Amino acid sequence: MNAAQEFLSDFKFTRNFSEVVPLLVRDAELKTAIFDEIRSKVYPFPEYASWIAVHFFEKHPELMTREEFDTMVSVLRKTKNHSVQRNLTNALVNAPFDCSENGELLDLLIDFLHQPETLPALKHHAFRMIEQHYLPAYPELMRELRTLFEVISSHPKASMQAMSRKFEKKYRKHPYYEQ
């Protein structure tokens, strides 16, 4: 077990983000080692590393490197682990990079919204990512999003129905909503 894995094993029990986030700000080498564990296929390393990434990049989006961004996108495209998918999508919302030219990522995010088996939290974060990084550059995406949310509105989970109502309320006056 390497130092990052030992750190994550300890973190699994403490879950103290208020200590971990400042530590990773101070220790760039540890930060890199922890976020490299996102690529791991061994539980619990990618789950906890990606969870830490959510909290870290929420507080310090400017510290996300292009390499970390690319790693998160690459893992997100490959993994079937729902926890890692949810965490990475949530972390990527805070990306300080222009994501609007990454069509493969957009396709994946739309697929998360489209698939009925996608868990609600992942749908929520996928939409946040589209809303923040793609919709400003491509307002015509609203047509597809509206169609997706019409389907989501009939989801059996109340949280999904609420998400659809919130979308409709927020965007019904968007120039591309009715087109």
Secondary structure by P-SEA (a helix, b strand, c coil): ccaaaaaaaaaaccccaaaaaaaaaacaaaaaaaaaaccccccaaaaaaaaaaaaaaaaccccccaaaaaaaaaaaaccccaaaaaaaaaaacccccccccaaaaaaaaaaaaacccccaaaaaaaaaaaacccccccccaaaaaaaaaaaaaacccaaaaaaaaaaaaaccccccccc
